[in-house]
């Protein structure tokens, strides 16, 4: 079981803690996430847009999916057709049912749905593709955010700067 420190923007931590966002989308992940065990993610909320600049919570990852964008990658992970137009249309119809809203004829021009997609970090733009979808479970928000120096690398060296994406860690 790996422990992973993950940098994430404040708008996404808010969506995760409110239950709106149940998955994290990433282009790259540490190899341990691909081994099929349960892992713990620690959320370092960036300072961008008024974020805390601290570790604000954690979640378990028990399932990782590979998107079709990553189909070329050898992996035994379940594949998720996450970025296809058809999948986006299905997602829009589900969203309309949840909102009890009639679907627009041109689903991709619905500004409310575009705002929702932006909120959860799901885009159809090929320039912003994601190879992995991490399903989040047992999400916990800390009452008192932790400084990044409360974590160490596996080598025992204290983490002094948050990771660009993610890194393996140990809580100090």
N, C-alpha and C positions, 0 to 999 in steps of 0.2 A: 504494500500500500504506500503510494507516494504522497507526499505533501508538497503542494505547488503554490507558489506565490504568483499571482496574476495581476497585472496592471489593467485597470478598467476605468472608463470615463464615468463621471458622476451620474449622468442621465441613465446609464445602464445599471448602475448599482441601485438607483431608486426603483427602476422597473423590476429588478430581480427581487428586492426586498418587499415590494408591493404585491408580488405574485404574477405580474403581467408577463414577465420574461422568465420562462422556465428552461431556457437553453442558452448557451454561450457559443457564438460562432467565431472560429479561429482559422487563420490560414495555416499556421504552424503550431504544433504542440510538442511537449517533451515526450520522448519515446515511451515512458512508463504509462502514459495515458492510453497507449495502444495495446497494452498487455491484458486488458480485460478484467482487471481487478477493480475494487472500489478505491477511490482516491479522494483526498480532501483538497479543495481549492480555497486559498485565502485571498480575499479581494482587497487589493491596494487601490484605493480610489485616487485617481490623479488630481492634481490641483487645478486642472483645466476647468473652466466654467464654474469656479467657486467650489471645487471639490475639496475634500478634507486633507489630502496629501498623507493619508494614513491607511492602515489596514482596518477596514470597517466591518468585516464579517467573513463568513465562510459558508461553504456548501460541499456536499458530497457529489462525486461524479461516479455513477455506476455503469452508465452506458455512453459510448462514444460512437457516433455515426460518421461515415465517410460520404461526402456529397458526390454527385456525378462529376463535378469538376476534378475530383481526385481519383477518378476511375482508373487512371493509368497506374496508380500506386498499388503495389502488392500488399494486400492486407486481408485478414480474415474478418474484418469488421463489417457489420451490416451496412449496406449502402442506402443512403437517403437521397431521394430525388428532390433535393431541397431547393435548387435554384432554377428549375425549369419553369417555363411560362405556364404550363399546365398546372404544376404544383402551386404556383402563385395564384392562379385563378381559383383553384380549390380552396386555398387559404382565404381568399377574399370572400367566397361564398360562405364559408364557416364563420368568418368575422361578421358578415351581414346578419346571419342567423343569430349570433350572440347579441348583436346590437339591436335585433328586431328591426332591421333596416332593409328596405328594398334595394337589391343590387342595381348599380348604375350600368348602363349599356356598355360603357367603356371603363371597365374595372380599374385600369391603370391610371385613369385620370381622377379618380376619387381622392380628393385631398385628405380626407379623414383617414382613409386606409393608408395613404402614403405616410402620413404622420405616425400611424401605428407601426408600420414597417420600420420607419426610422427609429422609433422608440425601442423596438426589440432588436435592432441591428441587422435586419434582414433586407438585403437589397437584391434586385434582379440585374444590377449593372455588372457586366462581365469584368469591368476594371476593379470591382470590389468583391471578388469571389471569395468563398470560404471553403476550405477543404474539410473541416471538421465541425461537427455539432456536438457539444458537450451537454448532456442532459443533467440539469441541476436538481438535486434532492436535498432535503433536510437543511434548507437555507436558514442561516442564523445571522442576525444583525447584532453587532456588539454595542452595548450601552456606552462603553468608553472605547473609542478607536485606539488601536495600538500603533506605535511608531514602527517603522520598517526595521529598526535596529533590534526589535524584540525577536527577530528571526535570524537564523544562521544558515549558511550553506551546509551541505552534508559534510563538508570538510571541517566544520566547526567555526569557520571564519564568520564574523558578524556581517550581516547584510547592511550596507551603509546607503545604498541607492536602490530605488525600486527598479525592477526589471523592465526592459523595453516591452516585452511580451509576457513571458512567464519563465520561472526558474524553479528547480527543486529546492526545497528548504526544510528546515526543522524549526518549530517554535522554540524560542530560548527559554 
